[in-house]
Amino acid sequence: MLVVLPDGSSREIASASTAEEALRELDPAGRLGVVSAAVGGQVQDLSAPVTGREVELIAAASDRGREVLRHSTAHVMAQAVLALWPGAKFAIGPAVADGFYYDFRLPGGERFSEEDLARIETKMREIVASDQPFVREEHSFDEGLDLFADQPYKVEIIQGVRTLGEGEDEHEGVSPAGVSAYRNTEGFVDLCRGPHVPSTGRLGAFKLMRVAGAYWRGDEKRDQLQRVYGTAWESQDALADYLNRLEEAEKRDHRKLGADLDLFHFPPEIGGGLPVFHPKGALVRHVMEDFSMRSHLANGYQLAWTPHIAKSTLYETSGHLGWYKENMYPPMEMEGATYYPKPMNCPMHILIYRSHQRSYRELPMRLFEFGTVYRFERSGVLHGLARVRGLTQDDSHIFVAPSQLPDELARLLGFVIAMLRAFGLSDFEAELATRPEKSVGAEEDWEVATEALEHALKVSGIPYVRAEGEGAFYAPKIDVHLRDAIGRRWQVSTLQVDLQLPQLFDLEFVDADNQRRRPYMVHRALFGSVERFFAILLEHYAGALPTWLSPTQVAIAPVKEASAGYAEQVAKRLRSVGARVLVVPPNEPLGARIRRLKLEKIPYVLVVGDRDMAAGTVGVNARGAERPDTDVALEAFVQRLAGELEPTPLEVADD
């Protein structure tokens, strides 16, 4: 058996039928921290038989290892709750990003309190200390129904798969073959597909975080359950680091910063997920959009503008009414026609392309628009600017001849990365999402599009993984992710090769041989949406936006009234080079004014007094500096500031 260790090295083991046996030989002291194994890419228990010639050992300090830890800890939490509240019903408890949850219904309609979380944690630690093994069991459907007869949610899961006769529940161990469960020595058993750590003693670095409401199966008409969230890590140090990041993330929450810095808010009179931007926030948006607009124009894009509503027939042709209707706002009936607020810009850009016959000489044709779209997101998923119902996309649709696709995608991805870097973001990775099992289109087209996308990723040099089977049913795509200042991962830009809309709208171009051919169409949203990108920037910079993005770039505080005239002269000079300047009159003590301006995260606070007025200098309080610079010549500061006021639009990439 070939055993691949967590560091990527491999060892040949003469005789071992399970990963557990191999691990005892290779790591008897347990220094590698292995919690599970993978055979043929499928993660399984260490005790499961190895059916192939190669097995990979998975350490707790890895993404796959943490998922096993978290799912196992969710089981321990369910065991603790059922021990503390006899008669409680439990639903599902998956691992999620950075943690886990479990849904419960307590007897008598009882509700969890914050104090109860501490009780549950205490009981969980008793279970961990008792080092109970996780033992997998396989059952028939009838045996599974008997085993969970007093747990209605588990029964519903089993019956659902049994009735359909196909498929597998997303979170639980039920398939057409039967039921899998895991049992602990104290009599606790849970429906589960696994895998798990060998025993509860391998756990311990966890914390319960909060309680929230959740509907069974996400259906508002079904039972309302209580969802207990927790987090689990491979060590106490890793847990402490995560909790510190959470504390920092709370300070950076864009919703709080938006209020503190007077940028935006969500008036209830307008409705959830529909923000209004205050003058400062609107100015930041304008600067973002203006830089993006000028960069697009410099890179061969053509502007488009499309209306906010359209007839239903457009969305019938595009397919949106068939597969996206539940996320669209209700229709409006006018003059015998049905209109919908647009959920996407792409159908209207297609109509621009199709407005007259196109020649190969016009391709690539790159259309660009800041287009506002409307999507009815459920209230439970709304989250500040990061998830809204009215969003503005920096949306591009590029029409290319098939022969142009690889080079155009490489060019597009290079432009995306350069644009993100212009905003001060630098840590990128990507996913290449390939053809799912249920999809439409010719295999040859999928292969061409997927190979072209992978070519673009290789040219870009950014790290990427293949997300096999995770493309849309009609197209493969690249999703670009970035990590912010505190290590959080955000999905931002998307490049998608659409294999369906050109056919649905019967798009053509006349090629050099005078033959009509079908173009490829690329969807490209760079920011994702202006609102969400605004939120990412606020949190990345903790509200201290770069000088060029700050609504106020320089604030000037005269020491006293006699210096106010000179402050205005300084302001006039700074405005002459394009700076956004605020003069703060001396109507309160200087120290109080400076503290307030620093809380507003203004990049530069200048203090001017009698000596500055006589010498033509300023006192410079730069944001983040330990101490101010005094007696700085005004012209020297102007030169310093000029380089920070506005980045140069991105250079045109080679065709």
N, C-alpha and C positions, 0 to 999 in steps of 0.2 A: 504494500500500500504506500502510495506517495502522499506524504503529509505536508501541506503548505502551512507554514507558521505565520503568525500575525505580521511579522516584519517582511513577509514576501519570500523568504528563503524556504527551502523544502528539504525534507528528509525521507529516506526510504525506510519503512518499517516492515520487518519480515512477516510478522503474524499479528494481525489485529482485526477484529470484526466490527469494532465501533470506534468512534473518535475518542471516547472516554478511555479505552484501552491504550490507544496510541499516546494520548496525553499523559497517562501515568508513566509511560516509558520515557517520554521526551521532557516532561516538566513535572517531576514528582513533587517538587516544593511548591508548585502553583504560582510561580513568579510571573508567568505570562498572562495571568488573569483571564484565561479562556472561559467563556460561558456557553458557547454553542459551536456548531460546525455547519459547513455547507458542502453539499454534494451536488455536482451539476448545477451550481448556482442557487440551489434551494436550501434555505437555512433549516436546520433540524436540531433536535435534542442531541446532546453528546452521547446519550445512551442508545440512540437509534442505530440500527445496522447500517453499515456503509455498503451500498450496493455497487459502487463503481470502484475504479482503481485509484481514484484520487479524492482526498478530503481536505477541506480548508478549515483551519481552526480560527475562530472568531473571538477576538478579545473584547472584554467589557468596554474598554476605552476606544470604541469605534462606533460608527453610526448604527451598524447592524447589531452590535453587541448591546448598545444602549437600548435599542428597541426591545430586545429580549429582556433586559433588566426591567424596563418600565412595564412591560406587559406582565411580567412575573410579580412585580410590586402591586399592580392593579389587582391581581388575584388575592394577594395577601390583604389588601385593603377590603375587598369584598368579604373575605373570611372573617376579618375583624368586625365589620359592620353586622354580619349575620350572627356573630357570637354576642355582640352587645345589644342587638335588637332582634330577639327571636321573633320569627314571623315576617321579617323584612323580605321584600322581593327585589331581586337584582336582575338587571337587563343586560347591557353590554359594557365592556371595559377595555377599550383598545389603548395601545400606545399612540401618542400623538407627538408633534414637534415639542421637544424639550420636556416631555412628561407623559402623563396618562390621565384617564378619568374612569369613573364607573358611575352608572345611573342606578338609582334606588327608589323604591317606594316603601316608606316605613309604615309599620302597623298603626292603625288609628289615625292616619293623616298627620302623624308627628313630623316636625320639621327639624333638620339639623341646625344647631347653633354653632357659633365660632368656638365655644368651649368644647363642643362635641368633637371637633377636629383633633384637639389635644388628646381626648379619650381614645379616639380611633388610632392615633399615632402610637399611644402607649400600648394598646393591644397588639398593633402590628409588630412592635419591637419584641413583644413576648413571643409572637409566632416566629419571627426571625431568629430569636435566641434558641428556640426549640429545634431549629435546623431540620424542618420537616421536608422530606423528599417530594418532588413533583413527579407523580407517577401517571403515565399516559395509559388511557383505557380506550378500547374500541368497542362500540355497541351497534346493534341494529337499531332501526328507527323505533321499534316497539320497546326495546330495552331503554333507549334514550328517553322516550316519553314516560316510562315508569320511573326512571331515575330522577327526572325533574318534574314529577307530577304536581308538586306544590309550588312550582315556579312558572307562572303563566307566560312570562316573556320568553323563557327558554323553550317552553312548549310551542309557542307560536313560531319561533325560529325553526324548530325541527319540522313542524307540520308544513311550514311554507315551502321548504326544499322538497319534502316528501311529496307534496301535492303537485308541485311543478315537474318533479322527476328529472330536473336538470339544474345546472348552476350550482353555486356555492355561496353561502352567506359571507358577506364581506369581513365580518369580525369573528364569527364563531365557527367551530369545527363541524359543520354539517355539509355533506356533499351527497350526491346521488348514491354513493357507496355506503353511507351510514353516518354515525355520530362518533366524534372523538371527544374525550373529556380528560381532565387532569384532576387527580385526587391527592389530598394531603393526609397525613396520618391522623389528624384530629377529626376526620370524618367530613371535611369540606371537599366538595366536588364542584367543578365548574365546566360547563360546555366550552370547548376551546380547540382550536386547530394547532396551537403551539407555535414555535417551540418555547421552552422555559429553561431557566437555569436549573442545575441538578437538584438544588434544595434551597429552602428559604434562608439558610445561613449565608448564602452568597449575596444577600441583599443587605440593606441597612442605611445607605446614603440617600435618604429620601425625606421629603417634607410635603405635608398636605397644605394646599395653597388657599383654596376657596370653595364655596358652594354656589351653584347656579341652578336655574330652572332649565329643564329640557323636556320636550315632548317625545313620547315614545314614537320611534320611527320618524321623528322630525315632523309629525303631523299634528297641527294645532287642534284637531278634533279628537286626538287620542289622549291617553293618560299623561298628566304632567308629573314628571319625575324630578328627583333631585340629583344633580350631577356634582360629584366631589372630584375636584381636580388636585393632582399632585405632581411632583417632579421627582425623578430618581436618577442617580449618577453612579459612576463606577467607584467613586471615593468621596470622602468627606471634603477633601480639598476641591474636587470638581464641583460638588454641590455648593460650597461656599462661594466659589468663583461665579457660578450661575446666579446665585442670590444677589451677589454684588452687581452683576450685569443688569439684573431686574431693577435694582434700586437706581442704577444709572439711567436705565430706560425710562423709569417713571419720571425722572427729572427732565428727560428729553421728550416726553409725550407731546406730540405736535398739537394736540387739542388744548393742553394747558398753555403751551407757548403761544398758540394762536390768540388766546384770550389775554395773556400777560403782555404780549407785544402789540395788541390791538390790530390783528391782521385779518381775522374772519370770525364768524360765528354762524350757528344754525338756528335761525328764528323758528319757533314752533308754529308761527302763523303761516310759514311757507310750507313746512313739511319736512319729515326726516330725510336725511341724505341730500339736502339741497342747501348748500352753503351760500352765504353772501360774503363777499370780500370787501373789507373796509379800505379806505384810501391807501394805507401802507401795504396791505396785502395785495390789492389790485395793482399797485406799482411794481411789486416783486413779480407778479404774474406777467405784467407787460414786459419787464426786462427779460425774463426767461423766454417769452414768446418772440420778442424782437430779435434776440441773439439767434434763436433757432431759425426764425424766418430768414434772416440774412445769410445764415450758413447754408440753408437749403438752396436759396437762390444762387449762391456761389458754387454749389455743387450740382447744378444742372437740373434742378427741380422746377416744375411749373406750378403756379398757384391755381387752386380751385376754390370755389365757394359753392356750397349746396344748402338747400333749405332744411328746416328742422322737422318738417312733416312730409309725408308722401302717401300716395294712394296705396291701398292694400295690394293692388295688382303687382306693384314693384316687388314687394316682399314675398308674394306668392312665387314669382319667377325666381327670385334669389334663394328661396327655400327657408327664409327666416320665419315665416308664418308656420312652416311645418315643424321646425325643430327648435325655435327660440321664442315662441309666442308667449309662454308663461313668464318670460322676463321682459315682455314689452308692455308699455302702458296701454290702457284700453283704447279702442278705436273711437273715432269721431265721424258721425254721419253728416255730410254736407252736400247739397245739390245732387243727390242721388249717387254719391261716391263715398267710399269708406277710406278714411285717412288714419295713419298711425304716426305718432312721434318716432323719429328714426332711432333705431337701436345701433345701427352701424352706418358708416359712411361709404362703404365699398360699393353698394349697388348704384349710388349716384355717380361715383367716379367712373364706373363702368359705362354709364350712359354718356358721359363726356367723351370717353374713348370711342364709343359706338356712334357718335353724332355724325361722323362721315367716314368714308373709306380711308384706311390707314395704309401707309407704305412702310416697307422695311427701313426706309431712310429715317422715319420718325421714331424708330425704336433704338434704345429703350425710351419709353415715354414715362416720365416720373411725375406723378401728380401729388401735390401736397396741400393739406388743409388743416387748420385748427378747427376741427368740426365738433360741435357739441352734440352729444347723443344722450338718449334717455333710456334707462334700464331700471325696471322695478325690482330692486334688490329687496329681499325680505328684511324686516326691521332688525331681526336678530343678528344679521351679518354686517349691518352698517357700522362703520368705525371711522369717525372723523372724516378727514379728507381721503383716507386710504381706501374707503369703500363708500361710494356715494351713488345717488340715483341720476344725477345730471352731471356728466363728465365731458371734458374737452380733450379730445385726442389729437396729438400731433401726428396725424394719420397720413400715410403715403401708400399709394398703390402704383406699382411699377409694372408696365406691360413690356415684355421682352420677347424677342424671337428665341426659339428653343436653343439655338447655338450660342446665344448671349448669356444664358442663365448662370453658368458657373462664375464667370467673371463679374457679372452684375451683383450676384449675391456676395462675393468677396468684397466688392466695392461698398456695398450697403453695410455689411458688418463692420468694415473698417470705419465708415462714417459714424455708425452707432457708437463704437468704442471711443472714437475721437471726441464726439459730442459729450459723452458721459464724463470723459476726462476733463473737458473744459469746465465742467461744473465741480471739479475737485474730487471726483470719484475715481478710484484706481484699482480696486480689488475685484476682479471679474472672474466668473466661470459660466459655463453654458451647458445646456442640455439639448441634445438632438433627439427630438421625439419622432419615432418612426411609425410605420403603418400599423394600426390596431387590427385586431381580429375582425371586427365588424367595420368595413370600410367600403368605399365605392371608387371606381376608376380602374384603369388598366394597370396591371403589374409593371409594365414597362415604364409608364409615366411616373409611378411611385419610385421606381429605382433611379430614374434620371433625376428627379427632384431631390431625393435623399442624398444621392452622390454629390449633387451640386451644393447642397447645404453643408455636407461634411467637408467638401473642398474649401468652402468659405471659412469654416472653423479652423482648418489646418493653416490656411493663409494668415488668419488673424493672430495665431499663436496663443490664444487664451485657452486655458484648460477646459475640457468638456467631457461629458459622459454621454453614452447613448441610452436614452430612455426607451427601451424597446416596447413597441406597441402602445405608446402614449401619445401619438399624434392625434389630430382631429380625424373624424371618419372620412374627411374629404381632402386632407393635406398633411404632409410632414412639416415640421417647424423647428426653428431654433428659439429657445428661451434663454435670454441673457440674465444672469443673476449677479448681484453685487453684494459685497459685505460692507457694512457701514463702520463708523468709528468705534463702535463697541462690539463688532463681530457679528451683528445680525445679518441674516441673508434676506435680500429682497429680490423678487422677480420684477424686472423692469421691461426691457425691450423684447419684441418678438419679430421674427422674420418667418413668414409662412408662404410656401409655394402652393397656390390654390389650383387644384386640378379639376374643379367642378364649375365655378362661376363662368369661366370663359366658354364652356360648353353650354351652360344654361342660357347665357345671353348671346350665344352664337357669334363670338368675337372672331374677327379675322384681320389679317394684314396681307398685302400683296408683296410677295417676296421678289428677290432680284430676277428670278426666272419667270416672273409674271404669274406665278401660281399663288392661289389663296391658301394661307396656312393659319393655324390656330396659335395665338400667342400664349405664353405662360403669363400668369399674373402673380405678383408678389405683394402680400400684405406686410406693411412695416409700421409698427407704432414704436417710436423711439423712447419717449418718456413713459409710455403706457397710457397715462393720462396726465394732464397738467396738474390736476388736483393731487393725485397720488404722489407724483414726483415732488411737488411742493412739500408734502408731508415728509417724504424721505429726506429731502434736503434739510428741513427744519430739525429733524431728529439727528441726522448725521452731524450737523454743526451745532447742536444744542441751542438753536436760535441765533447763534452768532454767525450769520451768513457772511460769505466773502464780501469784500468792499463793493465789488461791482454789482452784487445782488441786493445789498442792504438798502432799504427804503430811504434812510438818512445815512449819508456816508460820513459827514462831518457835522458836529455840533460845536458851536462857539459860545463860550460863557465869558462875558466881560466881568472883570472883578467888581467894578462899580459903575455907576451911571456915566462917569467921566470917560470910561473906556468903551461905551456902547457905540459911539460913532466909528471908532477904529475897528470894532468887531464887524460892523456893516461893511467897511472897506475890505476887510479880509474875506468876508463872505462873497462880495462882488468878484474879487479876484479868483476865488475858488470856483464860483459858478461859471466864470469865463472859460474854464477848461472842462466844463461839463459836470462838475460835482454837484451832488444834492446836499444842500447845506441848510442847517437850522441855527438861528441865533436865539439864544435863551436869555431874556432880559434879566437884569440883576434885581429881581423882586423877591428873592429869598437868599439865605446865606449861600456862599459859593460852594461849600462842602456838600450841602444838601442837593444843590443842582447837579454837581458832578456825580454823586451817588445815584441819583435818579437816572441820569443819562447813561451811566454804565449798566444799570438794570435794563435799559432799553437796548442794550447790546450794540450801540453805535460804534463803528470801527475806530473813529477818532473824535476825541473831545479836546478842543483847543481852549486854553485859558489865556486871555489877554488882559494886561494891566497897563499902568502908566509907563513902566520901563519898556514893555513891548511896543507901545505906541510911539515912543521916542526912537526906538532902535529898528523898527520894522520887523519885529520877531513875533513868535508865538510860543506858548507852552503846549507841548504835545502829550496828551494822555492816550497812548495807543492801547486798544483793547487787548487785554492779556499781558501787557507789560508790567513788570514789577514796580517800576517808578516812572514818573513823567520825565520827558526831556524838556529842559527849559532853554530859553534864549535861542530857539531854532529860527533861522532866517526864513521869512515867509516864502521866498522864492525856492529855497531848498525844500521846504515842505510841499510846495506845489509840484515840484519835479518828482518827489517821492510818491505823492498821491496819484499823479497822472498815469503812472504805470499800473495802477490798481483799479482804475475807473471802469474799464470795459475791455473784455478780451477781443482779440481780432477774430472775425468770422473764420470758420474753418476753411483751409485751403481746398481748392477743387482737387478731388482725387482723379487719378488717371483713368480714362475709359479703357 
